[in-house]
Amino acid sequence: MSAGADAPVICVVGARPNYMKVAPIIRAFAAGSPVLRTLLVHTGQHYDPAMKDRLFTDLELPDPDVNLAVGSGTHAVQTAEVMKRFEPIIDQYGARAVLVVGDVNSTLACALVAAKRHIPVIHVESGLRSNDRRMPEEINRILTDQISDLLYTTERSAHANLAREGIPEERAVFVGNVMIDSLRASLPKAIPAADLLAAAGLDPARIENGYGVVTLHRPSNVDQADTLGPIIGALRQISEKLPLVFALHPRTRTNLERFGMLGLLDTPGFLILPPQGYLEMLGLMSGARMVLTDSGGIQEETTALGVPCLTIRENTERPITVDQGTNTLVGIDPQALITAADAILAGGGKAGRVPEHWDGHTAERIASHLASWLEQHEAAQAAAV
């Protein structure tokens, strides 16, 4: 099919963080002038169908037009499988452009297919760097940015990263953080923490004097007993002073069981929940005294909510959450984590401020700019023929 102005902009989602970024973009494309026609492709990289359906409902994201049903696998297998299944979609529907978000395997895979087909690649959330190439996501970020035609950034520091990597400045556009569009739109519908605990059979009275929220899932934190054990030990000590609601990721639970550590969570200070939907997590975070996490997106969400965040990592690709927001990098040293949590309990933690363009209107800026950019790009292509 044609890749001209009558073809859709293919929007790709692959894993949970992508949904929050694409939902407001699709709404903005439909409401813009001119309207940008879209085709929503779900790669199926996120392997929990129930969680996927729940997130689509929470975010009012339409059902995907195409589901590639790739499933889990090694990074190489997953990336290759997405590429194999995505290219026929371009053949079938055409593509005016391919829009990818974030840094998951699907992001790089679909960008590669589009770039090799000479279809414009649009990358939302460009230029973020942890400077740690041991993280698979860092490789995905760097490579996707190199082959993208248009790079939308969430913070101005991203432009320095892109310039350092030789990407021309005219390809990068600062628009703000589209994740915050979803947060602001969804916050009125967030599930209060007390309601969530009651529904799970836990006593809401346990958190009436305050609570913290814990998420932990990164392989570097949970795949080795000598790293995971001390982190859980530190969280146990913190839970003696502040109840911790722990949304336990399947990978973390599996490893705790494998290492014989699951019993460490069997204390009055922990309230253990399964992985939560988006509206549930918003409710938990917005009411918390602190959040302890290794998630990238949660660093941004807590900054937008004004909730102190302790990030259990040695680095972050979202430095603005530390420089301007409520986030503190504590590394994986258990005593550093305990000391930082004690400081929040004693003084309330970092107040921070909401960064520039984290205002709930990022998707509108993307829609307006992209419509104009595509018209100019297509006119230039036609003139060159």
Phi, psi and omega per residue, in radians:
M1 nan 2.868 3.141
S2 -1.153 2.582 3.026
A3 -1.839 0.388 -3.089
G4 -1.470 -2.854 -3.023
A5 -1.154 -0.295 3.132
D6 -1.479 -0.192 3.137
A7 -1.441 2.784 -3.130
P8 -1.419 2.770 2.853
V9 -1.437 2.023 3.140
I10 -1.425 2.121 3.108
C11 -1.840 2.230 -3.013
V12 -1.888 2.292 2.929
V13 -2.173 2.527 -3.115
G14 -2.326 -0.656 -3.083
A15 -2.436 2.917 -2.979
R16 -0.783 -0.849 -3.090
P17 -1.075 -0.463 -3.130
N18 -1.127 -0.574 -3.031
Y19 -1.093 -0.735 -3.110
M20 -1.161 -0.431 -3.125
K21 -1.501 -0.637 -3.047
V22 -1.447 -0.554 -3.078
A23 -0.959 -0.919 3.134
P24 -1.191 -0.488 3.118
I25 -1.150 -0.787 -3.142
I26 -1.105 -0.702 3.108
R27 -1.118 -0.733 -3.130
A28 -1.168 -0.656 3.099
F29 -1.095 -0.695 -3.118
A30 -1.250 -0.502 -3.085
A31 -1.633 -0.139 -3.041
G32 -1.317 3.006 3.066
S33 -2.332 1.845 0.103
P34 -1.370 2.783 3.051
V35 -1.190 2.371 3.035
L36 -1.762 2.016 -3.139
R37 -1.269 2.395 -3.065
T38 -2.168 2.760 2.946
L39 -2.252 2.072 -3.098
L40 -1.622 2.056 -3.136
V41 -1.949 2.122 3.038
H42 -1.769 2.104 -3.090
T43 -1.332 -0.339 -3.076
G44 1.378 0.269 3.091
Q45 -1.074 -0.654 3.041
H46 -1.325 2.062 -2.894
Y47 -1.624 0.110 -3.136
D48 -1.824 1.699 -3.065
P49 -1.049 -0.658 -3.120
A50 -1.127 -0.731 3.129
M51 -1.160 -0.696 3.117
K52 -1.055 -0.854 -3.118
D53 -1.075 -0.686 -3.127
R54 -1.132 -0.754 3.140
L55 -1.159 -0.712 3.112
F56 -1.044 -0.708 3.127
T57 -1.185 -0.828 -3.117
D58 -1.019 -0.670 -3.051
L59 -1.607 0.012 -3.089
E60 0.950 0.704 3.106
L61 -1.593 2.288 -3.119
P62 -1.120 2.705 3.070
D63 -0.996 2.488 -3.135
P64 -1.068 2.521 3.049
D65 -1.247 -0.529 -3.118
V66 -2.437 2.364 3.021
N67 -2.121 2.023 -3.092
L68 -1.361 -0.290 3.047
A69 0.906 0.838 -3.089
V70 -1.273 -0.745 -3.125
G71 1.349 -2.995 -3.059
S72 -1.484 2.949 3.127
G73 2.915 3.127 3.049
T74 -1.118 2.901 3.140
H75 -1.030 -0.733 -3.125
A76 -1.152 -0.819 -3.117
V77 -1.106 -0.788 -3.089
Q78 -1.138 -0.800 -3.141
T79 -1.081 -0.782 -3.133
A80 -1.127 -0.709 -3.099
E81 -1.175 -0.683 3.074
V82 -1.069 -0.787 3.139
M83 -1.052 -0.796 -3.129
K84 -1.059 -0.684 -3.057
R85 -1.523 -0.375 -3.099
F86 -1.413 -0.633 -3.074
E87 -1.030 -0.732 3.097
P88 -1.087 -0.435 3.098
I89 -1.159 -0.707 3.076
I90 -1.104 -0.716 3.105
D91 -1.074 -0.680 -3.060
Q92 -1.341 -0.761 -2.986
Y93 -1.868 -0.277 -2.965
G94 1.309 2.979 3.126
A95 -2.727 2.081 3.020
R96 -1.258 -0.605 3.060
A97 -2.866 2.818 3.023
V98 -2.047 2.120 -3.134
L99 -1.830 2.134 3.103
V100 -2.102 2.711 -3.086
V101 -2.272 2.626 2.976
G102 1.230 -2.485 -2.900
D103 -2.568 0.388 -3.117
V104 -1.475 3.022 -3.104
N105 -1.027 -0.649 3.134
S106 -1.088 -0.586 3.136
T107 -1.042 -0.922 -3.125
L108 -1.168 -0.749 -3.065
A109 -1.054 -0.845 -3.102
C110 -1.254 -0.581 3.069
A111 -1.116 -0.721 3.118
L112 -1.078 -0.794 3.136
V113 -1.049 -0.824 -3.107
A114 -1.126 -0.766 -3.105
A115 -1.072 -0.694 -3.127
K116 -1.288 -0.313 3.048
R117 -1.658 0.113 -3.138
H118 1.043 0.649 3.055
I119 -1.804 2.323 -3.116
P120 -0.962 2.323 3.088
V121 -1.837 2.174 3.124
I122 -1.923 2.094 -3.125
H123 -1.958 2.039 3.085
V124 -1.649 2.238 -3.080
E125 1.491 0.846 -3.128
S126 -1.471 2.792 2.939
G127 1.390 -0.011 3.105
L128 -1.329 2.355 -3.104
R129 -2.449 2.322 2.984
S130 -1.614 -0.279 -3.039
N131 1.064 0.520 3.109
D132 -2.242 1.703 -3.067
R133 -1.377 0.047 2.975
R134 -1.292 -0.312 3.110
M135 -1.452 2.132 3.103
P136 -0.981 -0.589 -3.126
E137 -1.121 -0.558 3.139
E138 -1.143 -0.722 3.078
I139 -1.079 -0.777 3.123
N140 -1.044 -0.734 -3.126
R141 -1.094 -0.877 -3.062
I142 -1.064 -0.851 -3.072
L143 -1.200 -0.706 3.126
T144 -1.089 -0.749 3.123
D145 -1.090 -0.637 -3.108
Q146 -1.140 -0.545 -3.069
I147 -1.825 0.098 3.140
S148 -1.515 2.540 3.108
D149 -1.531 -0.507 -3.098
L150 -2.438 2.204 -3.013
L151 -2.127 1.971 3.116
Y152 -1.652 2.260 -3.030
T153 -1.950 2.680 -3.124
T154 -1.675 -0.385 -3.114
E155 -2.581 2.647 -3.016
R156 -1.173 -0.468 3.135
S157 -1.097 -0.384 3.124
A158 -1.078 -0.526 -3.094
H159 -1.181 -0.590 3.079
A160 -1.164 -0.673 3.096
N161 -1.084 -0.789 -3.113
L162 -1.154 -0.730 3.126
A163 -1.087 -0.693 3.140
R164 -1.104 -0.489 -3.135
E165 -1.640 0.171 3.020
G166 1.466 0.269 -3.141
I167 -1.524 2.178 -3.110
P168 -1.005 2.417 -3.037
E169 -1.101 -0.464 -3.109
E170 -1.251 -0.226 3.095
R171 -1.450 -0.280 -3.069
A172 -1.838 2.345 -3.106
V173 -2.300 2.166 3.107
F174 -1.413 2.035 -3.109
V175 -2.101 -0.367 -3.061
G176 1.872 -2.944 -2.962
N177 -1.875 1.900 -3.082
V178 -1.227 -0.394 3.055
M179 -1.018 -0.595 -3.105
I180 -1.287 -0.427 2.997
D181 -1.019 -0.832 -3.141
S182 -1.142 -0.715 -3.123
L183 -1.062 -0.855 -3.089
R184 -1.151 -0.641 3.139
A185 -1.236 -0.527 -3.024
S186 -1.665 -0.304 -3.029
L187 -0.992 -0.695 3.111
P188 -1.088 -0.352 -3.123
K189 -1.739 0.040 -3.080
A190 -1.056 2.537 -3.120
I191 -1.511 2.088 3.126
P192 -1.008 2.517 -3.082
A193 -1.004 -0.714 -3.118
A194 -1.084 -0.705 3.121
D195 -1.142 -0.685 -3.120
L196 -1.130 -0.784 3.137
L197 -1.143 -0.727 3.135
A198 -1.053 -0.731 3.135
A199 -1.143 -0.478 3.133
A200 -1.537 0.050 3.133
G201 1.420 0.274 3.105
L202 -1.805 2.615 -3.056
D203 -1.363 1.987 3.130
P204 -1.075 -0.369 3.129
A205 -1.091 -0.380 -3.130
R206 -1.159 -0.320 -3.105
I207 -2.033 0.201 -3.034
E208 -1.188 -0.331 3.085
N209 -1.780 0.308 3.112
G210 1.935 2.791 -3.116
Y211 -2.792 2.852 2.978
G212 -1.992 2.871 3.105
V213 -2.109 2.396 3.139
V214 -2.149 2.306 2.876
T215 -2.310 2.462 -3.046
L216 -2.664 2.076 -3.093
H217 -2.636 -0.229 -3.027
R218 -1.162 2.346 -3.138
P219 -0.901 -0.672 -3.118
S220 -1.106 -0.378 3.129
N221 -1.705 -0.546 -2.936
V222 -1.997 -0.130 -3.044
D223 -1.577 -0.198 3.139
Q224 -2.102 2.292 -3.086
A225 -1.068 -0.634 -3.067
D226 -1.324 -0.168 3.000
T227 -1.732 -0.818 -3.076
L228 -1.146 -0.724 -3.084
G229 -1.002 -0.910 3.122
P230 -1.099 -0.598 3.101
I231 -1.119 -0.803 3.126
I232 -1.120 -0.657 3.097
G233 -1.057 -0.731 3.109
A234 -1.147 -0.727 3.116
L235 -1.100 -0.636 3.079
R236 -1.047 -0.762 3.136
Q237 -1.124 -0.720 3.113
I238 -1.123 -0.669 -3.087
S239 -1.162 -0.304 3.075
E240 -1.273 -0.321 3.134
K241 -1.880 -0.444 -3.111
L242 -2.572 2.118 3.113
P243 -0.998 2.425 -3.122
L244 -2.023 2.101 3.031
V245 -1.512 2.014 -3.001
F246 -1.947 1.856 3.051
A247 -1.440 1.755 -2.879
L248 -1.484 1.987 3.140
H249 -1.187 2.508 -3.130
P250 -0.981 -0.675 3.133
R251 -1.103 -0.720 -3.128
T252 -1.191 -0.770 3.119
R253 -1.048 -0.804 -3.138
T254 -1.017 -0.766 -3.124
N255 -1.235 -0.656 3.066
L256 -1.049 -0.704 3.095
E257 -1.156 -0.757 -3.107
R258 -1.095 -0.638 -3.115
F259 -1.570 0.023 -3.117
G260 1.216 0.526 -3.050
M261 -1.933 -0.025 -3.046
L262 -1.045 -0.555 3.131
G263 -1.111 -0.326 3.112
L264 -1.118 -0.369 3.131
L265 -1.533 -0.070 -3.086
D266 -1.530 1.171 3.093
T267 -2.355 2.772 -3.100
P268 -1.080 -0.387 -3.073
G269 -1.367 -0.267 3.140
F270 -1.767 2.370 2.963
L271 -2.049 1.842 -2.977
I272 -1.613 2.230 3.089
L273 -2.171 2.722 2.979
P274 -1.267 3.026 3.066
P275 -0.936 2.456 -3.008
Q276 -1.885 2.719 3.029
G277 -1.236 3.016 -3.061
Y278 -1.119 -0.813 -3.113
L279 -1.168 -0.575 3.091
E280 -1.181 -0.775 3.134
M281 -1.142 -0.652 3.079
L282 -1.062 -0.747 3.116
G283 -1.110 -0.745 3.124
L284 -1.101 -0.836 -3.059
M285 -1.195 -0.717 -3.042
S286 -1.160 -0.438 -3.137
G287 -1.725 0.015 -3.008
A288 -1.454 2.674 2.996
R289 -1.396 -0.470 3.056
M290 -2.811 2.771 3.040
V291 -2.169 2.339 3.125
L292 -2.052 2.104 -2.912
T293 -2.698 2.898 2.899
D294 -2.151 0.302 -3.126
S295 -1.497 2.449 3.055
G296 -1.254 -0.852 -3.103
G297 -1.090 -0.634 -3.127
I298 -1.175 -0.525 3.042
Q299 -1.020 -0.705 3.139
E300 -1.268 -0.752 -3.083
E301 -1.140 -0.703 3.128
T302 -1.170 -0.624 3.055
T303 -1.081 -0.771 3.121
A304 -1.131 -0.565 -3.127
L305 -1.483 -0.232 -3.091
G306 1.311 0.460 -3.122
V307 -1.824 2.241 3.120
P308 -0.995 2.384 -3.101
C309 -2.222 2.314 3.013
L310 -1.928 2.028 -3.081
T311 -1.711 2.095 -3.045
I312 -1.564 1.219 3.135
R313 -2.665 2.782 3.118
E314 -1.469 -0.288 -3.106
N315 -2.620 2.938 3.065
T316 -2.527 2.489 3.040
E317 -1.514 0.056 -3.137
R318 -2.130 1.144 -3.027
P319 -1.112 -0.402 -3.126
I320 -1.109 -0.471 3.122
T321 -1.222 -0.411 3.070
V322 -1.540 -0.792 -3.052
D323 -1.225 -0.669 -3.075
Q324 -2.062 -0.415 -2.996
G325 -1.711 -2.661 -3.016
T326 -1.782 0.145 -2.999
N327 -1.565 2.485 3.023
T328 -2.256 2.184 3.043
L329 -1.384 2.139 -3.123
V330 -1.967 -0.079 -3.096
G331 1.226 -2.761 -3.113
I332 -2.000 0.208 3.084
D333 -1.316 2.113 -3.047
P334 -1.063 -0.674 -3.116
Q335 -1.185 -0.631 3.090
A336 -1.102 -0.658 3.114
L337 -1.153 -0.786 3.139
I338 -1.113 -0.772 -3.129
T339 -1.089 -0.744 -3.141
A340 -1.156 -0.689 3.111
A341 -1.162 -0.712 3.096
D342 -1.057 -0.669 -3.140
A343 -1.130 -0.656 3.093
I344 -1.166 -0.763 -3.138
L345 -1.108 -0.571 -3.110
A346 -1.430 -0.624 -3.002
G347 -2.200 -0.008 3.094
G348 1.631 -0.230 3.079
G349 1.429 3.132 -3.118
K350 -1.138 2.311 3.074
A351 -1.408 -0.774 3.108
G352 1.121 -3.039 3.030
R353 -2.589 2.772 3.139
V354 -1.354 2.174 -3.079
P355 -1.143 2.875 3.139
E356 -0.995 2.369 3.096
H357 1.154 0.253 2.975
W358 -1.659 1.081 -2.909
D359 -2.054 0.086 -3.131
G360 1.535 0.083 -3.099
H361 -2.132 0.318 -3.105
T362 -1.121 -0.754 -3.118
A363 -1.066 -0.623 3.101
E364 -1.128 -0.702 3.107
R365 -1.134 -0.699 3.104
I366 -1.089 -0.824 -3.093
A367 -1.060 -0.779 -3.121
S368 -1.127 -0.820 -3.110
H369 -1.181 -0.756 -3.064
L370 -1.146 -0.688 3.123
A371 -1.018 -0.782 3.132
S372 -1.184 -0.756 -3.115
W373 -1.083 -0.754 -3.126
L374 -1.103 -0.732 3.116
E375 -1.060 -0.784 3.130
Q376 -1.154 -0.731 -3.140
H377 -1.100 -0.782 -3.116
E378 -1.195 -0.623 3.082
A379 -1.134 -0.709 3.127
A380 -1.165 -0.678 3.104
Q381 -1.106 -0.747 -3.126
A382 -1.145 -0.668 -3.136
A383 -1.197 -0.450 -3.088
A384 -1.422 -0.256 -3.095
V385 -1.316 nan nan
